[in-house]
Amino acid sequence: MIRVVVVEREFGAGGGVIAKGIADRLGFRLWDHELTCEIARRYKCDISAVEQREEKVDPTFYRLMRVFMRGSYEEQIGGSKLELLDAEQLTHMFEKTQLDLAAKGNAVIVGRGAPWFLRNRPDTFCLFVYAPVEEKLRRTTASGVSRAEAEELLGRIDNERAAFVKKFFNKNWPCRDLYHLMVNSKFGDELVIDMVLHQIEALNNVQAPALSAR
């Protein structure tokens, strides 16, 4: 039975909107920006600092981690100062948090390494959302940024995601064998959501007889 949906996405392809639609239709909880907030809550740091570092590899990581962990104050746990974390430790934070969320079920998790962290869970459906460049530019400029800014964001953010995946998982992004479905969002968000729900229903129908036969 599918209890978790993972949505990986190209920047500007509408993955976040589609993830929300899937969550609403299934009655699952959405973990997109909410996941960033949960990491910040668990590790007592600023949300903006998590946003600056997630799905990225940066040579200035140690300097930025001081902001991530302390902000403008010294955080205390059990009377001792928090240690400065490196990129690998931050990745482990995301892994542990996502595994916790997946164990509870009824979750839609967007990006942030989730296809890799949850790849061995039979109750997890993995989706990759992509789109042609012009469609991604259309969606991005509709949010209020200029075309030049949109072009820069499209190139930079997906390059950062690819570098993150290469460094921590030694895979090329997107790694196609992780996904149950890779879909072009150009044809409309509702159509994509319908396709995903149909695939999930089909998987549930296949899994149910197999489980009952054990």
N, CA, C and O of each residue as an XYZ file, in Angstrom:
856
protein
N       0.856     -1.205      0.000
C       0.000      0.000      0.000
C       0.881      1.241      0.000
O       1.770      1.374      0.841
N       0.641      2.137     -0.929
C       1.431      3.365     -1.012
C       1.000      4.329      0.096
O      -0.154      4.751      0.159
N       1.955      4.665      0.965
C       1.687      5.561      2.086
C       2.509      6.845      2.008
O       2.282      7.784      2.770
N       3.480      6.876      1.068
C       4.362      8.034      0.907
C       4.533      8.306     -0.581
O       4.740      7.381     -1.367
N       4.447      9.568     -0.965
C       4.730      9.990     -2.339
C       5.894     10.960     -2.299
O       5.870     11.944     -1.560
N       6.917     10.676     -3.101
C       8.073     11.560     -3.236
C       7.991     12.264     -4.574
O       7.778     11.625     -5.605
N       8.157     13.571     -4.566
C       8.130     14.357     -5.794
C       9.484     15.043     -5.971
O       9.820     15.973     -5.238
N      10.254     14.577     -6.949
C      11.472     15.275     -7.361
C      11.128     16.095     -8.589
O      10.193     15.757     -9.315
N      11.877     17.181     -8.837
C      11.428     18.102     -9.879
C      12.568     18.930    -10.421
O      13.517     19.254     -9.708
N      12.459     19.273    -11.714
C      13.278     20.330    -12.276
C      12.752     21.660    -11.765
O      11.549     21.815    -11.554
N      13.648     22.620    -11.566
C      13.193     23.931    -11.120
C      12.307     24.560    -12.195
O      12.647     24.558    -13.378
N      11.174     25.093    -11.766
C      10.261     25.760    -12.694
C       9.267     24.838    -13.362
O       8.420     25.299    -14.126
N       9.350     23.530    -13.090
C       8.448     22.584    -13.752
C       7.113     22.431    -13.025
O       6.228     21.722    -13.505
N       6.959     23.079    -11.883
C       5.692     23.019    -11.168
C       5.574     21.855    -10.205
O       4.468     21.487     -9.809
N       6.703     21.272     -9.822
C       6.659     20.120     -8.931
C       6.010     20.407     -7.595
O       5.293     19.561     -7.060
N       6.250     21.592     -7.048
C       5.663     21.947     -5.762
C       4.150     22.046     -5.822
O       3.454     21.577     -4.921
N       3.641     22.655     -6.885
C       2.186     22.784     -7.064
C       1.553     21.414     -7.259
O       0.501     21.116     -6.694
N       2.206     20.586     -8.063
C       1.700     19.230     -8.318
C       1.727     18.408     -7.031
O       0.788     17.663     -6.752
N       2.795     18.538     -6.248
C       2.883     17.819     -4.974
C       1.735     18.209     -4.051
O       1.139     17.352     -3.398
N       1.428     19.495     -3.996
C       0.316     19.951     -3.153
C      -1.005     19.366     -3.641
O      -1.847     18.958     -2.841
N      -1.176     19.329     -4.959
C      -2.403     18.755     -5.501
C      -2.551     17.277     -5.171
O      -3.644     16.807     -4.855
N      -1.442     16.552     -5.246
C      -1.465     15.131     -4.891
C      -1.810     14.963     -3.416
O      -2.637     14.125     -3.054
N      -1.172     15.765     -2.568
C      -1.442     15.692     -1.133
C      -2.908     15.983     -0.831
O      -3.532     15.286     -0.031
N      -3.454     17.009     -1.469
C      -4.856     17.370     -1.241
C      -5.792     16.246     -1.666
O      -6.752     15.931     -0.964
N      -5.509     15.645     -2.815
C      -6.390     14.596     -3.335
C      -6.309     13.321     -2.495
O      -7.314     12.632     -2.318
N      -5.127     13.006     -1.982
C      -4.953     11.793     -1.193
C      -5.287     11.999      0.287
O      -5.483     11.034      1.026
N      -5.348     13.267      0.711
C      -5.521     13.542      2.129
C      -4.250     13.315      2.919
O      -4.296     13.053      4.121
N      -3.094     13.416      2.233
C      -1.797     13.258      2.872
C      -1.272     14.622      3.302
O      -1.751     15.655      2.835
N      -0.290     14.618      4.192
C       0.345     15.870      4.607
C       1.478     16.215      3.639
O       2.267     15.349      3.262
N       1.547     17.467      3.247
C       2.594     17.935      2.345
C       3.826     18.349      3.133
O       3.735     19.091      4.111
N       4.997     17.851      2.685
C       6.271     18.235      3.279
C       7.168     18.825      2.189
O       7.983     18.131      1.582
N       6.993     20.109      1.965
C       7.839     20.835      1.006
C       8.596     21.878      1.823
O       9.624     21.565      2.424
N       8.101     23.108      1.851
C       8.699     24.093      2.768
C       8.532     23.629      4.216
O       9.335     23.966      5.086
N       7.485     22.858      4.455
C       7.239     22.341      5.794
C       8.395     21.455      6.270
O       8.691     21.399      7.464
N       9.048     20.761      5.324
C      10.192     19.924      5.686
C      11.383     20.786      6.112
O      12.088     20.450      7.063
N      11.600     21.886      5.411
C      12.645     22.829      5.794
C      12.389     23.357      7.204
O      13.307     23.446      8.020
N      11.141     23.704      7.479
C      10.775     24.205      8.810
C      10.983     23.142      9.877
O      11.418     23.448     10.987
N      10.670     21.886      9.542
C      10.844     20.793     10.502
C      12.327     20.589     10.828
O      12.679     20.368     11.987
N      13.192     20.661      9.820
C      14.639     20.552     10.067
C      15.091     21.676     10.990
O      15.828     21.437     11.947
N      14.652     22.901     10.708
C      15.028     24.044     11.542
C      14.524     23.870     12.970
O      15.225     24.208     13.924
N      13.305     23.341     13.119
C      12.743     23.140     14.463
C      13.532     22.090     15.230
O      13.856     22.284     16.402
N      13.842     20.981     14.572
C      14.547     19.897     15.256
C      15.948     20.295     15.679
O      16.442     19.866     16.722
N      16.584     21.125     14.856
C      17.979     21.451     15.126
C      18.173     22.891     15.598
O      19.287     23.414     15.634
N      17.037     23.518     15.961
C      17.067     24.817     16.628
C      17.928     25.835     15.871
O      18.895     26.376     16.406
N      17.552     26.076     14.621
C      18.274     27.040     13.801
C      17.278     27.836     12.959
O      16.084     27.536     12.952
N      17.770     28.843     12.255
C      16.923     29.701     11.446
C      16.448     28.972     10.189
O      17.226     28.262      9.551
N      15.178     29.144      9.835
C      14.626     28.539      8.620
C      15.379     29.038      7.388
O      15.673     28.256      6.483
N      15.688     30.316      7.347
C      16.375     30.893      6.182
C      17.742     30.259      5.978
O      18.197     30.123      4.842
N      18.404     29.870      7.066
C      19.709     29.241      6.951
C      19.604     27.854      6.331
O      20.473     27.455      5.555
N      18.535     27.108      6.669
C      18.313     25.801      6.054
C      18.028     25.977      4.564
O      18.556     25.236      3.735
N      17.197     26.952      4.232
C      16.859     27.206      2.825
C      18.098     27.499      1.988
O      18.179     27.090      0.830
N      19.056     28.200      2.569
C      20.268     28.571      1.839
C      21.148     27.369      1.533
O      21.939     27.408      0.590
N      21.021     26.289      2.323
C      21.951     25.184      2.208
C      21.361     23.918      1.591
O      22.114     23.086      1.084
N      20.044     23.745      1.617
C      19.479     22.474      1.191
C      19.683     22.246     -0.301
O      19.586     23.168     -1.111
N      19.971     20.981     -0.644
C      20.187     20.531     -2.020
C      21.322     21.275     -2.718
O      21.273     21.503     -3.927
N      22.348     21.654     -1.948
C      23.471     22.386     -2.516
C      24.793     21.839     -1.997
O      24.867     21.232     -0.929
N      25.830     22.075     -2.788
C      27.201     21.846     -2.361
C      27.907     23.179     -2.473
O      27.883     23.808     -3.530
N      28.541     23.622     -1.387
C      29.127     24.956     -1.388
C      30.468     24.931     -0.666
O      30.540     24.419      0.450
N      31.541     25.470     -1.267
C      32.844     25.463     -0.594
C      32.907     26.347      0.641
O      33.848     26.233      1.427
N      31.930     27.224      0.830
C      31.919     28.095      2.013
C      31.044     27.506      3.119
O      30.563     28.228      3.993
N      30.844     26.183      3.072
C      29.883     25.535      3.948
C      30.166     25.782      5.428
O      29.237     26.067      6.183
N      31.412     25.682      5.860
C      31.698     25.833      7.279
C      31.336     27.225      7.796
O      30.797     27.364      8.894
N      31.631     28.244      7.009
C      31.290     29.606      7.433
C      29.780     29.760      7.526
O      29.273     30.336      8.490
N      29.067     29.259      6.549
C      27.618     29.388      6.548
C      26.959     28.516      7.616
O      25.883     28.849      8.111
N      27.602     27.398      7.976
C      27.033     26.554      9.012
C      27.004     27.245     10.372
O      26.151     26.938     11.205
N      27.928     28.172     10.600
C      27.882     28.923     11.867
C      26.584     29.738     11.937
O      25.967     29.855     12.996
N      26.186     30.298     10.794
C      24.911     31.013     10.730
C      23.764     30.023     10.894
O      22.798     30.289     11.610
N      23.880     28.878     10.223
C      22.843     27.847     10.260
C      22.547     27.395     11.686
O      21.386     27.251     12.070
N      23.604     27.171     12.469
C      23.411     26.628     13.799
C      23.189     27.679     14.868
O      22.500     27.409     15.851
N      23.754     28.876     14.708
C      23.735     29.825     15.811
C      22.994     31.109     15.524
O      22.488     31.749     16.446
N      22.916     31.505     14.248
C      22.319     32.793     13.937
C      23.078     33.888     14.650
O      24.299     33.984     14.524
N      22.367     34.715     15.400
C      23.004     35.821     16.126
C      23.164     35.496     17.603
O      23.410     36.390     18.413
N      23.024     34.198     17.964
C      23.110     33.838     19.369
C      23.819     32.491     19.499
O      24.005     31.784     18.508
N      24.207     32.146     20.703
C      24.830     30.865     20.978
C      23.767     29.886     21.461
O      23.196     30.058     22.538
N      23.504     28.850     20.651
C      22.498     27.849     21.010
C      23.109     26.848     21.976
O      24.262     26.445     21.824
N      22.323     26.451     22.973
C      22.808     25.507     23.975
C      21.927     24.254     23.968
O      20.700     24.349     23.928
N      22.554     23.104     24.006
C      21.832     21.849     24.224
C      22.549     21.111     25.340
O      23.731     20.790     25.216
N      21.843     20.841     26.424
C      22.447     20.133     27.538
C      23.637     20.858     28.120
O      24.536     20.221     28.669
N      23.666     22.193     28.013
C      24.722     22.981     28.614
C      25.960     23.134     27.773
O      26.899     23.819     28.180
N      25.992     22.502     26.585
C      27.175     22.629     25.736
C      26.803     23.228     24.394
O      25.679     23.061     23.921
N      27.747     23.923     23.784
C      27.473     24.563     22.500
C      27.336     23.512     21.399
O      27.982     22.465     21.431
N      26.477     23.819     20.427
C      26.340     22.927     19.285
C      27.638     22.882     18.483
O      28.292     23.908     18.292
N      28.004     21.703     18.020
C      29.182     21.585     17.191
C      28.881     22.096     15.788
O      27.746     22.045     15.313
N      29.924     22.587     15.148
C      29.802     23.024     13.762
C      29.618     21.801     12.873
O      30.429     20.876     12.927
N      28.569     21.777     12.058
C      28.277     20.624     11.226
C      28.858     20.795      9.833
O      28.998     21.914      9.340
N      29.198     19.662      9.194
C      29.633     19.721      7.813
C      28.499     19.266      6.903
O      27.423     18.903      7.379
N      28.738     19.285      5.599
C      27.693     18.982      4.626
C      27.162     17.566      4.791
O      25.962     17.335      4.645
N      28.030     16.629      5.089
C      27.601     15.250      5.251
C      26.659     15.099      6.439
O      25.678     14.360      6.360
N      26.945     15.784      7.530
C      26.074     15.718      8.702
C      24.707     16.337      8.423
O      23.685     15.827      8.883
N      24.690     17.443      7.666
C      23.412     18.054      7.316
C      22.576     17.112      6.460
O      21.361     17.020      6.634
N      23.233     16.410      5.531
C      22.534     15.431      4.707
C      21.936     14.325      5.571
O      20.820     13.874      5.314
N      22.662     13.891      6.581
C      22.135     12.878      7.506
C      20.917     13.397      8.266
O      20.012     12.629      8.591
N      20.893     14.712      8.553
C      19.726     15.306      9.208
C      18.479     15.127      8.340
O      17.417     14.735      8.825
N      18.631     15.423      7.051
C      17.499     15.280      6.137
C      17.079     13.816      6.036
O      15.888     13.504      6.014
N      18.061     12.925      5.975
C      17.735     11.502      5.864
C      16.942     11.030      7.070
O      15.899     10.396      6.914
N      17.418     11.328      8.261
C      16.731     10.880      9.473
C      15.319     11.452      9.563
O      14.375     10.738      9.901
N      15.179     12.747      9.258
C      13.869     13.391      9.337
C      12.906     12.777      8.328
O      11.747     12.525      8.657
N      13.370     12.533      7.103
C      12.494     11.962      6.080
C      12.124     10.518      6.396
O      10.997     10.096      6.134
N      13.049      9.766      6.949
C      12.721      8.398      7.359
C      11.674      8.400      8.477
O      10.784      7.549      8.503
N      11.786      9.347      9.385
C      10.784      9.480     10.455
C       9.410      9.794      9.869
O       8.409      9.197     10.263
N       9.371     10.732      8.928
C       8.100     11.126      8.323
C       7.499      9.978      7.523
O       6.291      9.747      7.568
N       8.352      9.257      6.789
C       7.871      8.133      5.983
C       7.317      7.023      6.864
O       6.334      6.375      6.505
N       7.940      6.802      8.013
C       7.471      5.754      8.926
C       6.061      6.045      9.432
O       5.288      5.124      9.699
N       5.734      7.317      9.561
C       4.386      7.705     10.006
C       3.371      7.570      8.878
O       2.185      7.349      9.126
N       3.844      7.703      7.625
C       2.979      7.531      6.457
C       2.111      8.731      6.152
O       2.175      9.756      6.831
N       1.284      8.585      5.101
C       0.366      9.635      4.649
C       1.109     10.958      4.429
O       0.703     12.004      4.934
N       2.201     10.888      3.667
C       3.061     12.050      3.456
C       3.413     12.197      1.979
O       3.623     11.211      1.273
N       3.473     13.447      1.529
C       4.029     13.792      0.221
C       5.268     14.636      0.486
O       5.171     15.732      1.038
N       6.427     14.130      0.095
C       7.703     14.769      0.390
C       8.327     15.270     -0.898
O       8.437     14.523     -1.871
N       8.736     16.534     -0.910
C       9.277     17.160     -2.119
C      10.794     17.254     -2.034
O      11.330     17.926     -1.153
N      11.489     16.577     -2.956
C      12.927     16.714     -3.133
C      13.766     16.477     -1.898
O      13.435     15.648     -1.050
N      14.874     17.229     -1.806
C      15.776     17.226     -0.648
C      16.347     15.836     -0.339
O      16.482     15.442      0.819
N      16.680     15.103     -1.422
C      17.290     13.792     -1.271
C      16.326     12.655     -1.040
O      16.753     11.507     -0.916
N      15.026     12.938     -0.976
C      14.042     11.910     -0.622
C      14.050     10.691     -1.554
O      13.898      9.574     -1.060
N      14.222     10.848     -2.891
C      14.226      9.641     -3.728
C      15.320      8.649     -3.341
O      15.144      7.441     -3.503
N      16.439      9.145     -2.833
C      17.544      8.274     -2.428
C      17.328      7.738     -1.012
O      17.535      6.551     -0.757
N      16.920      8.596     -0.110
C      16.742      8.175      1.277
C      15.635      7.129      1.421
O      15.715      6.255      2.285
N      14.605      7.215      0.579
C      13.426      6.353      0.710
C      13.348      5.303     -0.391
O      12.298      4.687     -0.578
N      14.425      5.090     -1.112
C      14.389      4.257     -2.318
C      14.066      2.782     -2.037
O      13.591      2.080     -2.930
N      14.311      2.314     -0.836
C      14.086      0.900     -0.533
C      12.750      0.629      0.159
O      12.496     -0.493      0.598
N      11.907      1.639      0.257
C      10.616      1.464      0.921
C       9.551      1.035     -0.095
O       9.284      1.772     -1.044
N       8.942     -0.134      0.083
C       7.923     -0.591     -0.864
C       6.627      0.214     -0.797
O       5.786      0.108     -1.690
N       6.459      1.021      0.262
C       5.233      1.817      0.403
C       5.400      3.227     -0.150
O       4.561      4.092      0.100
N       6.479      3.469     -0.904
C       6.785      4.818     -1.402
C       6.720      4.873     -2.924
O       7.313      4.043     -3.613
N       5.996      5.855     -3.433
C       5.882      6.107     -4.875
C       6.728      7.329     -5.219
O       6.573      8.389     -4.613
N       7.620      7.179     -6.191
C       8.531      8.270     -6.563
C       8.187      8.838     -7.937
O       8.079      8.108     -8.923
N       8.022     10.139     -7.974
C       7.654     10.875     -9.193
C       8.737     11.891     -9.530
O       9.275     12.554     -8.643
N       9.058     12.012    -10.832
C       9.942     13.085    -11.288
C       9.162     13.961    -12.270
O       8.597     13.469    -13.246
N       9.142     15.263    -11.995
C       8.420     16.216    -12.829
C       9.430     17.060    -13.610
O      10.320     17.680    -13.029
N       9.276     17.073    -14.935
C      10.144     17.883    -15.790
C       9.284     18.677    -16.768
O       8.070     18.485    -16.836
N       9.916     19.561    -17.519
C       9.185     20.359    -18.507
C      10.177     20.958    -19.500
O      11.361     21.090    -19.188
N       9.703     21.326    -20.702
C      10.566     22.045    -21.647
C      10.983     23.395    -21.058
O      10.313     23.929    -20.173
N      12.080     23.933    -21.551
C      12.614     25.188    -21.024
C      11.590     26.309    -21.095
O      11.424     27.055    -20.130
N      10.905     26.438    -22.217
C       9.942     27.533    -22.358
C       8.802     27.423    -21.350
O       8.320     28.434    -20.839
N       8.375     26.205    -21.066
C       7.322     26.010    -20.064
C       7.825     26.397    -18.680
O       7.102     27.023    -17.906
N       9.065     26.024    -18.366
C       9.632     26.390    -17.065
C       9.830     27.898    -16.960
O       9.626     28.478    -15.894
N      10.220     28.526    -18.043
C      10.346     29.986    -18.035
C       8.986     30.641    -17.850
O       8.861     31.632    -17.131
N       7.965     30.087    -18.499
C       6.611     30.646    -18.366
C       6.147     30.580    -16.918
O       5.626     31.558    -16.381
N       6.336     29.430    -16.294
C       5.907     29.269    -14.911
C       6.694     30.175    -13.973
O       6.133     30.759    -13.045
N       7.994     30.290    -14.218
C       8.843     31.065    -13.318
C       8.573     32.560    -13.449
O       8.504     33.262    -12.440
N       8.419     33.055    -14.668
C       8.129     34.485    -14.854
C       6.734     34.830    -14.339
O       6.486     35.971    -13.946
N       5.824     33.862    -14.336
C       4.481     34.108    -13.797
C       4.521     34.398    -12.306
O       3.580     34.968    -11.753
N       5.625     33.999    -11.644
C       5.750     34.259    -10.205
C       6.252     35.670     -9.921
O       6.331     36.085     -8.765
N       6.595     36.414    -10.993
C       6.963     37.814    -10.818
C       8.405     38.171    -11.107
O       8.786     39.335    -10.987
N       9.228     37.178    -11.490
C      10.621     37.499    -11.809
C      10.759     37.773    -13.309
O       9.923     37.347    -14.107
N      11.818     38.485    -13.679
C      12.046     38.792    -15.086
C      12.502     37.546    -15.833
O      12.899     36.555    -15.220
N      12.443     37.601    -17.166
C      12.884     36.449    -17.960
C      14.372     36.183    -17.735
O      14.793     35.030    -17.639
N      15.162     37.248    -17.652
C      16.605     37.071    -17.419
C      16.862     36.391    -16.076
O      17.704     35.498    -15.976
N      16.134     36.817    -15.047
C      16.268     36.184    -13.727
C      15.823     34.730    -13.779
O      16.448     33.858    -13.175
N      14.741     34.477    -14.503
C      14.231     33.113    -14.616
C      15.247     32.205    -15.305
O      15.461     31.070    -14.881
N      15.863     32.704    -16.357
C      16.869     31.912    -17.074
C      18.042     31.570    -16.166
O      18.560     30.453    -16.203
N      18.460     32.536    -15.350
C      19.567     32.301    -14.426
C      19.183     31.273    -13.369
O      19.979     30.393    -13.043
N      17.978     31.376    -12.834
C      17.515     30.448    -11.810
C      17.407     29.023    -12.354
O      17.808     28.067    -11.691
N      16.864     28.889    -13.560
C      16.693     27.562    -14.150
C      18.034     26.838    -14.279
O      18.142     25.657    -13.946
N      19.039     27.540    -14.755
C      20.341     26.908    -14.909
C      21.024     26.632    -13.583
O      21.543     25.539    -13.358
N      21.020     27.628    -12.704
C      21.784     27.517    -11.465
C      21.209     26.492    -10.503
O      21.947     25.660     -9.977
N      19.908     26.536    -10.266
C      19.332     25.675     -9.228
C      19.409     24.196     -9.615
O      19.738     23.357     -8.777
N      19.111     23.870    -10.867
C      19.212     22.466    -11.266
C      20.664     21.990    -11.282
O      20.931     20.822    -10.996
N      21.606     22.878    -11.614
C      23.021     22.510    -11.528
C      23.431     22.231    -10.094
O      24.213     21.317     -9.832
N      22.898     23.024     -9.158
C      23.189     22.794     -7.744
C      22.611     21.459     -7.276
O      23.255     20.733     -6.518
N      21.410     21.137     -7.722
C      20.803     19.862     -7.346
C      21.605     18.695     -7.916
O      21.813     17.688     -7.240
N      22.053     18.838     -9.162
C      22.839     17.776     -9.780
C      24.166     17.581     -9.051
O      24.616     16.450     -8.862
N      24.789     18.682     -8.643
C      26.056     18.593     -7.906
C      25.845     17.944     -6.541
O      26.670     17.148     -6.092
N      24.749     18.283     -5.889
C      24.399     17.690     -4.592
C      24.245     16.179     -4.711
O      24.783     15.428     -3.897
N      23.508     15.736     -5.726
C      23.272     14.307     -5.927
C      24.581     13.584     -6.274
O      24.832     12.479     -5.792
N      25.396     14.205     -7.099
C      26.663     13.586     -7.485
C      27.582     13.430     -6.283
O      28.220     12.390     -6.119
N      27.652     14.450     -5.447
C      28.559     14.419     -4.300
C      28.129     13.396     -3.256
O      28.951     12.611     -2.783
N      26.848     13.397     -2.892
C      26.402     12.594     -1.763
C      25.862     11.224     -2.143
O      25.793     10.338     -1.291
N      25.472     11.023     -3.412
C      24.920      9.738     -3.821
C      25.679      9.114     -4.993
O      25.409      7.979     -5.386
N      26.627      9.868     -5.543
C      27.442      9.402     -6.670
C      26.587      8.933     -7.844
O      26.878      7.922     -8.483
N      25.529      9.691     -8.110
C      24.626      9.400     -9.220
C      24.452     10.654    -10.072
O      24.613     11.778     -9.598
N      24.119     10.429    -11.333
C      23.750     11.549    -12.196
C      22.283     11.881    -11.968
O      21.446     10.990    -11.822
N      21.985     13.174    -11.939
C      20.612     13.632    -11.667
C      19.934     14.021    -12.970
O      20.521     14.762    -13.759
N      18.708     13.545    -13.224
C      17.924     12.603    -12.414
C      18.341     11.154    -12.659
O      18.698     10.775    -13.775
N      18.289     10.369    -11.612
C      18.619      8.944    -11.692
C      17.328      8.192    -12.016
O      16.505      7.964    -11.130
N      17.149      7.811    -13.262
C      15.854      7.349    -13.750
C      15.337      6.079    -13.074
O      14.128      5.875    -12.965
N      16.262      5.226    -12.621
C      15.784      3.965    -12.044
C      15.178      4.120    -10.658
O      14.713      3.140    -10.076
N      15.175      5.343    -10.116
C      14.552      5.589     -8.814
C      13.050      5.843     -8.912
O      12.338      5.738     -7.914
N      12.567      6.176    -10.107
C      11.217      6.727    -10.226
C      10.225      5.730    -10.808
O      10.536      4.982    -11.735
N       9.026      5.741    -10.242
C       7.929      4.987    -10.829
C       7.382      5.680    -12.070
O       6.883      5.035    -12.992
N       7.486      7.021    -12.076
C       6.911      7.803    -13.162
C       7.708      9.087    -13.346
O       8.012      9.783    -12.378
N       8.048      9.398    -14.606
C       8.657     10.681    -14.960
C       7.718     11.341    -15.956
O       7.413     10.763    -16.999
N       7.255     12.553    -15.639
C       6.161     13.132    -16.420
C       6.434     14.586    -16.768
O       7.003     15.341    -15.980
N       6.011     14.957    -17.972
C       6.140     16.312    -18.489
C       4.950     17.153    -18.030
O       3.807     16.860    -18.379
N       5.222     18.200    -17.248
C       4.132     19.010    -16.697
C       3.547     19.989    -17.703
O       2.591     20.700    -17.392
N       4.108     20.035    -18.904
C       3.592     20.942    -19.938
C       2.112     20.678    -20.235
O       1.386     21.585    -20.642
N       1.679     19.459    -20.033
C       0.315     19.077    -20.394
C      -0.710     19.449    -19.330
O      -1.903     19.204    -19.505
N      -0.247     20.044    -18.221
C      -1.182     20.551    -17.223
C      -1.076     19.836    -15.893
O      -0.925     18.616    -15.841
N      -1.154     20.596    -14.825
C      -0.987     20.045    -13.485
C      -2.050     19.008    -13.150
O      -1.730     17.963    -12.584
N      -3.297     19.274    -13.484
C      -4.371     18.342    -13.138
C      -4.215     17.017    -13.859
O      -4.491     15.963    -13.286
N      -3.774     17.057    -15.117
C      -3.544     15.814    -15.849
C      -2.427     15.009    -15.195
O      -2.525     13.789    -15.060
N      -1.363     15.703    -14.789
C      -0.256     15.023    -14.111
C      -0.742     14.388    -12.813
O      -0.419     13.235    -12.525
N      -1.509     15.130    -12.037
C      -2.026     14.600    -10.766
C      -2.900     13.376    -11.010
O      -2.791     12.378    -10.298
N      -3.769     13.455    -12.021
C      -4.616     12.311    -12.362
C      -3.775     11.093    -12.734
O      -4.084      9.974    -12.324
N      -2.708     11.310    -13.515
C      -1.822     10.212    -13.917
C      -1.164      9.562    -12.706
O      -1.082      8.337    -12.611
N      -0.696     10.398    -11.782
C      -0.029      9.880    -10.586
C      -1.000      9.054     -9.745
O      -0.669      7.950     -9.313
N      -2.186      9.585     -9.516
C      -3.167      8.865     -8.705
C      -3.583      7.552     -9.364
O      -3.823      6.556     -8.681
N      -3.665      7.558    -10.688
C      -3.988      6.319    -11.403
C      -2.886      5.283    -11.213
O      -3.163      4.105    -10.984
N      -1.633      5.728    -11.308
C      -0.506      4.815    -11.122
C      -0.468      4.266     -9.686
O      -0.213      3.081     -9.474
N      -0.721      5.129     -8.720
C      -0.734      4.689     -7.323
C      -1.839      3.664     -7.096
O      -1.624      2.649     -6.434
N      -3.008      3.927     -7.640
C      -4.123      2.978     -7.512
C      -3.756      1.638     -8.131
O      -4.050      0.585     -7.564
N      -3.107      1.676     -9.306
C      -2.704      0.436     -9.972
C      -1.686     -0.334     -9.132
O      -1.778     -1.556     -9.017
N      -0.720      0.370     -8.546
C       0.272     -0.288     -7.691
C      -0.379     -0.891     -6.453
O      -0.040     -2.002     -6.045
N      -1.307     -0.161     -5.862
C      -2.013     -0.684     -4.690
C      -2.782     -1.960     -5.030
O      -2.833     -2.893     -4.228
N      -3.376     -1.994     -6.217
C      -4.130     -3.171     -6.642
C      -3.222     -4.363     -6.881
O      -3.613     -5.508     -6.655
N      -1.998     -4.089     -7.343
C      -1.027     -5.165     -7.563
C      -0.477     -5.670     -6.238
O      -0.314     -6.874     -6.041
N      -0.191     -4.741     -5.334
C       0.413     -5.117     -4.059
C      -0.542     -5.852     -3.142
O      -0.127     -6.750     -2.410
N      -1.817     -5.487     -3.169
C      -2.787     -6.072     -2.236
C      -2.913     -7.592     -2.391
O      -2.851     -8.294     -1.382
N      -3.091     -8.148     -3.629
C      -3.154     -9.604     -3.756
C      -1.859    -10.292     -3.340
O      -1.886    -11.386     -2.777
N      -0.723     -9.649     -3.619
C       0.566    -10.231     -3.257
C       0.698    -10.363     -1.745
O       1.202    -11.369     -1.244
N       0.239     -9.333     -1.016
C       0.314     -9.372      0.438
C      -0.638    -10.410      1.026
O      -0.294    -11.116      1.974
N      -1.835    -10.493      0.455
C      -2.825    -11.446      0.969
C      -2.429    -12.890      0.711
O      -2.889    -13.799      1.403
N      -1.559    -13.107     -0.307
C      -1.135    -14.471     -0.648
C      -0.024    -14.987      0.260
O       0.294    -16.176      0.231
N       0.571    -14.106      1.067
C       1.673    -14.530      1.939
C       1.181    -15.398      3.110
O       1.984    -15.835      3.934
